[in-house]
């Protein structure tokens, strides 16, 4: 019985230590850096979309101007 109690207390300490490590690791992993990367990624997607839209508009204008569309 004493052996089971000792194992349970060690397990409890191990679980508490692991939980504290995960919490600490989670706090250090969250920083402003991923938000900055996400912001620049959104800007890049927006710019690619705008350039693509402008290119498609130019192609449509050219086709309409020379009346080669079907």
C-alpha positions in Angstrom: 0.0 0.0 0.0 2.8 2.4 0.8 4.4 1.6 -2.5 1.2 2.5 -4.4 1.1 5.8 -2.5 4.7 6.6 -3.4 4.0 5.8 -7.1 0.9 8.0 -7.0 2.7 10.9 -5.5 5.6 10.7 -8.0 3.0 10.5 -10.8 1.3 13.5 -9.4 4.6 15.5 -9.3 5.5 14.3 -12.8 2.1 15.4 -14.2 2.3 18.8 -12.4 5.8 19.4 -13.8 4.7 18.4 -17.3 1.7 20.7 -17.1 3.8 23.5 -15.9 6.3 22.9 -18.7 3.5 23.0 -21.3 2.1 26.2 -19.9 5.5 27.9 -19.8 6.3 26.6 -23.3 2.9 27.9 -24.6 3.6 31.3 -23.1 7.0 31.6 -24.7 5.8 30.3 -28.1 3.2 33.1 -28.4 4.9 36.3 -29.4 4.3 39.1 -31.8 6.4 37.5 -34.5 3.7 35.1 -35.8 1.2 38.0 -35.9 3.7 40.0 -38.0 4.2 37.1 -40.4 0.4 36.7 -40.7 0.1 40.4 -41.4 2.7 40.3 -44.2 1.1 37.2 -45.6 -2.3 38.9 -45.8 -0.7 41.9 -47.5 1.0 39.6 -50.0 -2.2 37.8 -50.8 -4.0 41.1 -51.3 -1.3 42.4 -53.6 -1.3 39.2 -55.7 -5.1 39.5 -56.0 -4.9 43.2 -57.0 -2.2 42.5 -59.6 -4.2 39.5 -61.0 -7.4 41.6 -61.2 -5.6 44.4 -63.0 -4.0 41.9 -65.4 -7.4 40.3 -66.2 -8.9 43.8 -66.7 -6.1 44.7 -69.2 -6.7 41.5 -71.2 -10.4 42.0 -71.3 -9.9 45.7 -72.4 -7.5 44.6 -75.1 -9.9 41.9 -76.4 -12.8 44.4 -76.5 -10.7 47.1 -78.0 -9.7 44.8 -80.9 -13.1 43.0 -81.0 -11.6 39.6 -80.9 -13.8 38.2 -78.2 -16.5 35.6 -79.0 
